[in-house]
Amino acid sequence: MTRTAVAIRHLEFEDLGLLAPLLADHGFATAYLDAATADGDDWSRAGDADLLIVLGGPIGVSDGDAYPFLRTELGLIQARLAADRPTLGICLGAQLIAAACGGSVRPAGTAEIGYASVTLTNAGRGSILEELDGIPVLHWHGDAISTPRDLPPLAFTQVCENQAFARGPNVLALQFHLEVDSAALERWLVGHAYELCARRVNVHDLRKDAAAHGERLASHATRLFSGWLAGLTFAEYPPRESVLDQPGPVPVKTRRQ
C-alpha cells in the first residue's frame, strides 16, 4: 500500500537527503511543500498526509509576524499532534513541534554548528536513539528547546539540554541533522556562508569532519530512520477542520541566526 509523505521545506538545499530513498523503500510517495510559496491546497495536502516531515531553516518559531506561513505551519502541526498523526521534525521542525506540544524555544547562548556526539539520557538509551550512542552527528542551530515533563529529552549536549524527544511511536523531534548526506554538505556551506563567517566557523574543518564521520553517520541514521518508519501506526481519521485560519500561539521570540 502506497502512503503519502509531505516534507515542509524552508530552503531548497535543506531537503530530505538520506530520508528520500528510505521513504520510498517504506512505501511512501513523497512530495515537498515549499513553505514560503505554498497555497491553501498545499497546506491542506500536508495536513492530510500519512506522514509529515518538517525540515530545518534559518528562521525561528516566533518569526510569524515577518513570515506568516510559520503560523499556518504551527497550526497544522498542532492539528496533527491532536490526532496523533505521524510527524517528524528536524531542527526548526523540532522546535515547532516543541512549541506545538506546549514547550518553549529560546536562544541557546551559542550556536552549535559541526559534528559532535550527543549524550543519551536514560529515556534515550531505551529508544531508537540508541543507534547514535558515540556517533558524531551534524549540529546546525542556535536555539534550545524545552518540553513538558511528560516529554523528557532523549539526548543532550552541554549547550542544549534537549536535543531530541518523542511522543509515542508517531512523533519524533530531532534538533540535529541526521538527514544530511555528507556528500551534499557543500550546498550547506555555500547557502549558509554568511552565518558561518559571522560565527567564525571554519569551513575546512566542517569538510574534514564530514569526510571523517559522514559514512558511519549515514549508516546509523539509516537504521534509526528505518526503525522509526517501521514503527509508525496509522488510523482512519475523521474529516478535520482547516488549519489555514488557526495560526496558533508562538510562545517565544528567538531566531536561529
C-alpha positions as CSV (number, residue, x, y, z in Angstrom):
1,M,0.0,0.0,0.0
2,T,1.4,3.4,-1.0
3,R,1.2,6.1,1.7
4,T,1.8,9.8,1.3
5,A,4.6,11.8,2.9
6,V,4.9,15.6,2.6
7,A,8.1,17.3,3.6
8,I,7.8,21.0,4.5
9,R,11.0,22.7,3.1
10,H,12.1,26.2,4.1
11,L,15.3,26.3,2.0
12,E,15.9,24.5,-1.3
13,F,19.1,22.8,-0.2
14,E,17.8,21.7,3.3
15,D,16.0,18.8,1.8
16,L,15.2,15.2,2.8
17,G,18.7,14.0,1.9
18,L,19.2,10.4,3.1
19,L,15.5,10.2,4.0
20,A,14.3,10.3,0.4
21,P,15.2,6.8,-0.6
22,L,14.2,5.4,2.8
23,L,10.7,6.8,2.4
24,A,10.4,5.1,-1.0
25,D,11.6,1.8,0.5
26,H,9.0,2.0,3.1
27,G,6.2,2.6,0.6
28,F,5.8,6.4,0.7
29,A,5.1,8.6,-2.2
30,T,6.8,11.8,-1.2
31,A,6.2,15.5,-2.2
32,Y,7.7,18.7,-1.0
33,L,5.8,21.7,0.3
34,D,7.9,24.9,-0.1
35,A,6.7,26.9,2.9
36,A,7.4,30.3,1.5
37,T,5.3,29.9,-1.6
38,A,2.7,27.3,-0.5
39,D,-1.0,28.0,-1.1
40,G,-4.1,26.7,0.7
41,D,-4.3,23.5,-1.2
42,D,-0.7,22.7,-0.5
43,W,-1.2,23.1,3.3
44,S,-4.4,21.0,3.2
45,R,-2.5,18.2,1.4
46,A,0.3,18.4,4.1
47,G,-2.3,18.2,6.9
48,D,-3.9,15.1,5.3
49,A,-0.6,13.3,4.5
50,D,0.0,10.0,6.2
51,L,3.4,11.3,7.3
52,L,4.5,15.0,7.7
53,I,8.2,15.9,7.9
54,V,9.1,19.4,8.9
55,L,12.7,20.3,7.8
56,G,15.1,23.0,9.0
57,G,15.6,26.6,8.1
58,P,17.3,29.8,9.3
59,I,14.1,31.4,10.9
60,G,12.6,30.9,14.3
61,V,9.3,29.7,15.7
62,S,8.4,33.3,16.8
63,D,9.0,34.9,13.4
64,G,5.4,34.7,12.4
65,D,5.0,38.4,12.0
66,A,7.7,38.5,9.4
67,Y,7.0,35.1,7.9
68,P,3.2,34.5,8.3
69,F,3.4,30.9,6.9
70,L,5.0,29.9,10.2
71,R,1.7,30.5,12.0
72,T,-0.1,28.3,9.5
73,E,2.7,25.7,9.9
74,L,2.4,25.7,13.7
75,G,-1.4,25.3,13.5
76,L,-1.0,22.4,11.1
77,I,1.4,20.7,13.4
78,Q,-0.9,21.2,16.4
79,A,-3.8,19.7,14.5
80,R,-1.7,16.6,13.5
81,L,-0.4,16.2,17.1
82,A,-4.0,16.3,18.4
83,A,-4.9,13.4,16.1
84,D,-1.5,11.6,16.8
85,R,-0.7,11.6,13.1
86,P,2.9,10.6,12.2
87,T,5.1,13.7,12.3
88,L,8.9,14.1,12.2
89,G,10.6,17.4,13.0
90,I,14.2,18.3,12.2
91,C,15.9,21.4,13.7
92,L,13.3,24.1,13.0
93,G,10.8,21.3,12.7
94,A,11.7,20.0,16.1
95,Q,11.4,23.5,17.6
96,L,7.9,23.9,16.0
97,I,6.8,20.5,17.4
98,A,8.1,21.6,20.9
99,A,6.1,24.8,20.7
100,A,3.0,22.8,19.5
101,C,3.4,20.5,22.5
102,G,3.4,23.4,24.9
103,G,7.1,23.7,25.3
104,S,9.3,26.7,24.7
105,V,12.2,27.8,22.4
106,R,14.9,30.2,23.4
107,P,18.4,31.3,22.3
108,A,20.9,28.7,23.4
109,G,23.5,31.4,24.0
110,T,25.9,30.0,21.5
111,A,25.4,28.2,18.2
112,E,26.2,24.5,17.7
113,I,27.5,24.0,14.2
114,G,29.5,21.0,13.3
115,Y,29.9,17.3,14.0
116,A,29.7,16.2,17.7
117,S,28.2,13.4,19.7
118,V,25.1,13.8,21.8
119,T,24.8,12.2,25.3
120,L,21.8,9.9,25.6
121,T,19.5,10.2,28.6
122,N,18.1,7.1,30.4
123,A,15.0,7.5,28.3
124,G,17.2,7.8,25.2
125,R,19.1,4.6,25.9
126,G,15.8,2.7,25.7
127,S,14.7,4.3,22.5
128,I,15.6,4.3,18.8
129,L,18.3,6.9,19.6
130,E,20.5,4.1,20.9
131,E,21.8,4.0,17.3
132,L,23.5,7.3,18.0
133,D,25.5,6.3,21.1
134,G,29.0,7.6,20.5
135,I,28.3,8.7,16.9
136,P,29.1,12.3,15.9
137,V,26.0,13.9,14.4
138,L,25.7,17.2,12.5
139,H,24.5,20.2,14.5
140,W,23.4,23.4,12.9
141,H,21.3,25.5,15.3
142,G,21.4,28.4,17.8
143,D,18.2,27.8,19.7
144,A,17.4,25.5,22.6
145,I,14.1,23.8,23.3
146,S,12.3,22.8,26.5
147,T,9.4,20.3,26.5
148,P,6.7,19.5,29.1
149,R,7.7,17.0,31.8
150,D,5.8,14.1,30.1
151,L,8.1,14.5,27.1
152,P,11.6,14.0,28.5
153,P,14.7,14.6,26.5
154,L,16.2,11.6,24.8
155,A,19.6,13.2,24.3
156,F,21.5,16.4,25.3
157,T,24.8,18.3,24.8
158,Q,26.5,20.8,27.1
159,V,24.9,23.6,25.0
160,C,21.4,22.2,24.8
161,E,19.7,20.1,27.4
162,N,17.1,18.7,24.9
163,Q,18.5,17.5,21.6
164,A,15.6,15.1,20.8
165,F,12.3,14.0,22.2
166,A,9.4,11.7,21.1
167,R,5.7,11.4,21.8
168,G,4.8,7.8,21.4
169,P,5.7,6.0,18.2
170,N,4.3,8.6,15.8
171,V,6.1,11.9,16.8
172,L,9.9,12.4,16.7
173,A,11.8,15.6,17.1
174,L,15.5,16.0,16.4
175,Q,17.5,19.2,16.9
176,F,20.4,17.8,14.9
177,H,20.5,16.8,11.2
178,L,20.6,13.1,10.6
179,E,19.1,13.5,7.2
180,V,22.1,15.4,5.6
181,D,24.1,13.4,3.1
182,S,27.7,14.4,3.8
183,A,28.4,14.3,0.0
184,A,25.9,17.2,-0.4
185,L,27.2,19.3,2.5
186,E,28.9,21.7,0.1
187,R,25.4,23.2,-0.7
188,W,25.0,24.0,3.0
189,L,28.5,25.6,3.2
190,V,27.6,27.9,0.3
191,G,24.0,28.5,1.4
192,H,24.9,29.4,4.9
193,A,28.2,31.2,4.0
194,Y,27.2,34.4,5.9
195,E,26.2,32.5,9.1
196,L,29.5,30.5,9.0
197,C,31.5,33.7,8.6
198,A,29.6,35.6,11.2
199,R,30.0,32.7,13.7
200,R,33.7,32.2,12.8
201,V,33.0,28.5,11.9
202,N,35.9,27.0,9.9
203,V,34.6,25.7,6.6
204,H,37.6,23.5,6.1
205,D,37.1,21.8,9.4
206,L,33.5,21.1,8.5
207,R,34.5,19.5,5.2
208,K,37.2,17.4,7.0
209,D,34.7,16.2,9.7
210,A,32.1,15.4,7.1
211,A,34.6,13.2,5.3
212,A,35.7,11.5,8.6
213,H,32.2,10.9,10.0
214,G,29.7,11.1,7.2
215,E,29.7,7.4,6.0
216,R,29.4,6.0,9.5
217,L,26.8,8.5,10.5
218,A,24.7,7.8,7.4
219,S,24.7,4.1,8.3
220,H,23.4,4.7,11.8
221,A,21.0,7.4,10.6
222,T,19.5,5.0,8.1
223,R,18.9,2.3,10.7
224,L,17.4,4.9,13.1
225,F,15.0,6.3,10.5
226,S,14.1,2.9,9.1
227,G,13.3,1.6,12.6
228,W,11.1,4.7,13.3
229,L,9.3,4.4,10.0
230,A,8.6,0.7,10.5
231,G,7.1,1.5,13.9
232,L,4.6,4.1,12.8
233,T,0.9,3.5,13.4
234,F,-1.8,4.7,11.0
235,A,-5.5,5.1,11.5
236,E,-8.6,6.3,9.6
237,Y,-9.1,9.9,10.6
238,P,-12.4,11.8,10.6
239,P,-12.6,14.9,8.4
240,R,-10.6,17.7,10.1
241,E,-11.2,21.4,10.3
242,S,-8.9,23.5,8.1
243,V,-5.8,24.7,9.8
244,L,-5.4,27.7,7.5
245,D,-7.2,30.1,9.8
246,Q,-5.8,28.6,13.0
247,P,-2.3,30.2,13.4
248,G,-1.8,29.0,17.0
249,P,0.3,30.8,19.6
250,V,4.0,31.4,19.1
251,P,5.4,31.5,22.6
252,V,9.0,32.8,22.4
253,K,10.8,35.4,20.3
254,T,14.0,33.8,19.0
255,R,15.8,33.2,15.8
256,R,18.5,30.7,14.7
257,Q,20.6,33.4,13.1
